[in-house]
């Protein structure tokens, strides 16, 4: 058996990360995909919200326009909408405002104090409308653009979120016209934008007449930030980019990883067994209410996200380090496979969440609060899983807030973190030990480029351990020429799509 003593000096690869100034397209198999056509907007008359530039504006109400309906009295409008309906919409507005400030959607929902006060039906409505606004934001803004010549700005900037919510209800959720108009106007008032109530009323009335026709001139591609659209078209082509964009507009299915007996649990949960221990079912409620959740028989985990841990092929008793471990789906897999697991995360809140999840699952691991770049194990280990921080662009279907990021993330900074974590972790492996590197990103700069740079700098110390078809299961179609996995959501339309991933497995040779 190889020497298990602590290495005197962890192996580090000091070659700088790659320059990203001249990206190259990735060579891969072409999948035929239907491409949606989209046309430019036809010009139409605009409702102007700048009183200085609109001679027709009412001096007492500068946002009242010709042809608009006079704003309703606050009391009557509030009574029409209803207290509960207004409460749920105020929660949605607060959540969208938090996302606008850079907070992740799930965190914004979890921290909102008004959400727990709503009943289950209204909580589901909150999530539905919030995710719809974020998924279809590009299309909705394109619809609204010809109706508002100058958008509210400065201190009134968030009034645009209320117009977005109104358009989403009317055009996508098919809320009744009166309810959509009244709730939008009253929410504008309740959030302190009283002077924009006339604008909201007029825009919503126009949308009831013209909105559907305007929406027809848009496509799912409009929802992708320009930087993301350009990147994907460069690497994956127009057809694939369009297919991913279309898929991202659909509510995601509920994917479940079970400890064992996947066929049995598929029957109990009314789910489909799609791969290994992964099940899938449609569900728009609270997963914790399903059979087996409280007993710790399963956890929520995208089918593609379940693959990295599985590719370590752990034997019972082998030592494994899980970096960036929270919320713990992959940690649970490693424990269930028989591994002696050390789970590391640099966030106390995330580690606490991991601890709670493992407690429910009746699983145990050695949990460590630490930055992975600073960790040094006492002995060499059999395996390491690096689920590296990344732009998460492969998860836009589950995390539509990513579409809200109109500017490109700092990929160079993310690359530095990915490089440091992975090259540090390689030094923890015994000879023959394996490291799986994974990112839920569709950006090759965070996947192929990082691994290529590491192998080039390794001087033969590490090599790519080719992933075989029988190990990849349904994901065998995503194996690349160099033995890694490049999973694109659109390649799995036959099962309803998956999260996008890059996965590579490296072996320590000396």
URWO-V622406 format. One record per residue. D_FIRST is the distance of its C-alpha to the first C-alpha in Angstrom with 1 decimal. Layout:
D_FIRST + D_FIRST
This chain:
0.0 + 3.8 + 6.6 + 8.4 + 11.6 + 14.8 + 15.7 + 18.9 + 20.8 + 20.1 + 20.7 + 24.2 + 26.2 + 29.8 + 31.7 + 34.6 + 34.8 + 37.2 + 40.9 + 42.2 + 45.7 + 45.6 + 43.5 + 43.2 + 43.5 + 40.4 + 40.4 + 39.9 + 41.6 + 45.1 + 45.9 + 49.6 + 50.8 + 54.3 + 55.5 + 57.9 + 60.9 + 62.3 + 65.6 + 67.0 + 69.0 + 72.7 + 74.5 + 76.2 + 78.2 + 76.2 + 76.7 + 76.8 + 75.6 + 77.0 + 80.6 + 81.5 + 81.1 + 82.6 + 86.3 + 86.3 + 84.3 + 86.0 + 86.6 + 86.0 + 82.9 + 81.5 + 78.9 + 81.4 + 82.0 + 84.8 + 84.2 + 81.7 + 82.2 + 83.3 + 80.6 + 80.7 + 81.5 + 78.4 + 79.3 + 80.1 + 77.0 + 74.7 + 76.4 + 75.9 + 72.2 + 71.4 + 69.6 + 66.3 + 66.2 + 66.8 + 64.1 + 61.5 + 62.6 + 62.5 + 58.9 + 58.2 + 60.0 + 58.1 + 54.8 + 55.8 + 57.1 + 53.7 + 51.9 + 54.5 + 53.3 + 49.7 + 48.4 + 46.1 + 48.0 + 45.8 + 46.1 + 49.8 + 50.2 + 48.1 + 50.1 + 53.5 + 55.5 + 58.0 + 55.6 + 54.8 + 58.6 + 59.0 + 58.8 + 56.1 + 58.3 + 59.2 + 55.6 + 54.7 + 57.7 + 56.4 + 53.1 + 54.8 + 57.4 + 55.1 + 52.6 + 55.5 + 57.0 + 53.7 + 52.9 + 56.4 + 57.3 + 58.0 + 60.2 + 62.0 + 62.7 + 64.0 + 66.4 + 67.5 + 68.0 + 71.4 + 72.6 + 72.0 + 73.2 + 71.8 + 68.9 + 69.0 + 67.3 + 66.6 + 67.0 + 67.8 + 64.7 + 63.1 + 66.2 + 64.7 + 62.0 + 64.8 + 66.3 + 62.9 + 62.6 + 66.1 + 65.5 + 62.3 + 64.1 + 67.1 + 65.5 + 62.0 + 62.2 + 65.8 + 67.0 + 70.8 + 72.8 + 74.6 + 71.5 + 69.6 + 72.5 + 73.5 + 69.9 + 69.3 + 72.6 + 72.1 + 68.5 + 69.9 + 72.4 + 70.0 + 67.6 + 70.4 + 71.3 + 74.8 + 76.4 + 74.1 + 75.1 + 77.8 + 75.3 + 72.8 + 75.6 + 76.9 + 73.4 + 72.6 + 76.0 + 75.4 + 72.0 + 73.6 + 75.9 + 73.8 + 70.1 + 69.2 + 70.7 + 69.0 + 65.6 + 66.1 + 66.1 + 62.5 + 59.1 + 55.5 + 54.8 + 57.2 + 54.7 + 52.0 + 52.3 + 53.5 + 50.3 + 48.1 + 50.5 + 50.6 + 46.8 + 46.2 + 49.1 + 47.7 + 44.2 + 44.8 + 48.5 + 51.6 + 51.1 + 47.6 + 48.6 + 51.6 + 49.5 + 47.0 + 50.1 + 51.7 + 48.7 + 48.3 + 51.7 + 50.8 + 49.5 + 45.8 + 44.7 + 42.7 + 39.1 + 37.0 + 33.3 + 33.0 + 30.2 + 30.9 + 33.7 + 34.9 + 37.7 + 39.0 + 39.1 + 40.7 + 43.6 + 43.8 + 44.0 + 46.1 + 43.4 + 42.0 + 38.5 + 37.6 + 33.8 + 30.8 + 31.5 + 34.2 + 37.8 + 41.0 + 44.5 + 47.6 + 48.3 + 50.3 + 50.2 + 47.8 + 44.4 + 44.1 + 47.0 + 45.2 + 43.9 + 40.4 + 40.2 + 41.0 + 38.7 + 35.7 + 35.2 + 35.0 + 35.4 + 37.2 + 35.2 + 36.3 + 34.8 + 33.5 + 32.1 + 29.9 + 28.1 + 25.9 + 23.8 + 23.7 + 22.3 + 18.9 + 18.3 + 16.4 + 14.8 + 15.8 + 14.2 + 12.6 + 13.9 + 16.7 + 19.6 + 23.0 + 25.3 + 29.1 + 28.4 + 31.9 + 33.7 + 30.5 + 30.7 + 27.3 + 25.9 + 27.2 + 25.7 + 22.1 + 22.7 + 24.4 + 21.4 + 19.3 + 17.7 + 17.5 + 20.0 + 21.4 + 24.7 + 26.5 + 30.1 + 32.7 + 35.7 + 36.5 + 38.7 + 36.0 + 33.4 + 36.0 + 36.6 + 32.9 + 33.0 + 36.0 + 34.6 + 31.5 + 33.7 + 35.9 + 32.9 + 31.7 + 28.3 + 26.5 + 24.4 + 24.0 + 27.0 + 27.4 + 30.7 + 29.8 + 30.3 + 27.0 + 27.9 + 27.9 + 24.7 + 21.7 + 18.7 + 17.5 + 13.8 + 12.3 + 12.4 + 11.5 + 15.2 + 18.6 + 22.0 + 24.9 + 28.2 + 30.2 + 33.7 + 36.1 + 39.7 + 39.0 + 41.6 + 39.8 + 40.9 + 44.6 + 45.5 + 43.9 + 44.8 + 48.2 + 48.6 + 46.6 + 49.7 + 51.7 + 50.0 + 52.6 + 51.0 + 47.7 + 44.8 + 43.5 + 40.8 + 40.1 + 39.3 + 37.0 + 35.3 + 34.7 + 33.0 + 30.9 + 29.9 + 29.1 + 27.1 + 25.0 + 24.3 + 23.5 + 21.0 + 19.2 + 18.3 + 16.4 + 13.7 + 10.2 + 9.9 + 10.6 + 12.0 + 15.6 + 18.9 + 22.1 + 25.3 + 28.5 + 32.1 + 35.0 + 37.2 + 39.2 + 39.4 + 37.4 + 37.5 + 35.0 + 32.8 + 32.9 + 34.1 + 31.4 + 28.5 + 30.3 + 30.8 + 27.1 + 26.0 + 28.9 + 27.8 + 24.1 + 24.6 + 21.9 + 19.2 + 19.4 + 20.9 + 22.6 + 20.7 + 23.8 + 24.8 + 26.0 + 29.2 + 27.8 + 25.6 + 28.6 + 31.0 + 34.5 + 33.4 + 32.5 + 35.9 + 34.7 + 31.9 + 32.9 + 32.9 + 29.8 + 27.8 + 28.4 + 30.7 + 34.2 + 35.8 + 39.6 + 41.5 + 44.2 + 42.0 + 41.7 + 45.4 + 45.1 + 43.2 + 45.1 + 42.9 + 39.7 + 38.6 + 37.8 + 34.2 + 32.1 + 28.4 + 25.8 + 22.0 + 20.1 + 16.6 + 14.9 + 14.7 + 14.2
